[in-house]
Each structure stands twice: as C-alpha cells, then as structure tokens.
Amino acid sequence: MRSTNFVIHMVYYTIYTLTELEDSKMKCPYCGYKESRVVDSRPADEGNSIRRRRECLSCEKRFTTYETMESLPMVVIKKDGSRQTFDRSKVLNGMIRACEKRPVPLAELERLTDEIEQTLQNSLEREVSTETIGEQVMEKLKTVDEVAYVRFASVYRQFKDINTFMSELNKLLAEK
C-alpha cells in the first residue's frame, strides 16, 4: 500500500486598511513576528483591494492579507439644512427616471454615477450640498441625452411655469 503525505497550510484572511498598513508591520498570525516578505501580489475584488501572499521571516509560514483603501463617508446637506449620508443609488435612480423611455443604456447611467461619485470623493470635501450633486447630474445628462437633461432640470430646478421651462430650453439651444 502506498502512502501519500498531504501538507495542510492554514490561510488567514485579514483585511487591513492602508492606514493600518502604514502605521504597523504585518504581524504573522502563527508566531506574531512583525517582519514578513511579500511572495505574491495581485488585484482582488475587481481592483478595489490588493491580495498579498506573505511569508513570515521567523517561522517561514505563509499567510494572505487583503489591503483595501479606506474611504471616508460623505454627508449630503439637503435644501432644508438636514444632513444624511451620501447614497449613490439616489443619484442613479434620479437619472433613470429622467431617462425613462429614452435610448440611454443603464450601463451608461451607472458609469455617469461612478464619475459623479468619484468627483465628489476627489474633492476631499466631506460635506456636499444637493445643489452641487444636482448640477453635476445635469452636466452629465446634458452630454448623454438632452431630453433627459430637460426632464431632470424641470424637477431639480422646480420650473413653476412655461416661461422658466422655455428659458432653460433656449439656453440649451443657444449652447448648440
């Protein structure tokens, strides 16, 4: 009878934020030693994190870590002064409503939403007004579908009568 030896390696999946990585060294989950070397590194979670295989310099056992970027929450200041956490689905849903029965693919609206969210994150402002978000949505919709832009603008700017509606249309026509 033939015998086969199997070596079983335990893998520890630890999620660290970039701040934690900068402040401290990777601690081996087996022996607690604070020095390790990276054996393999590759993107994970669709590029939102980095998966690293590490080897402890003391006990030589391997373990896996995931590094993810820490994002700070954004707060939206509404027209009435109340505050709530930014919700990208609200931006997307507003654009979907404006593009109803229009030839604009959902993937395009999701891409625009990502761009708006990225712009807001890159501004480094932790508080953003609904006016800022609304203006960005209108700017993006104007490039994709003018009818959707006018629909969104009519709700966002709360057109009271036909004159304000025509004024917005005339501005749009003048830009062409």
ABEGO torsion letter per residue (X at the ends): XBBBBBBBBBBBBBBBBAAAAAABBBBBAAAGBABBBBABBBBBGGGABBBBBBBBAAAGBBBBBBBBBBBBBBBBBBAAGBBBBBBAAAAAAAAAAAABGBBBBAAAAAAAAAAAAAAAAAAGBABBBAAAAAAAAAAAAAAABAAAAAAAAAAAAGBABAAAAAAAAAAAAAAX
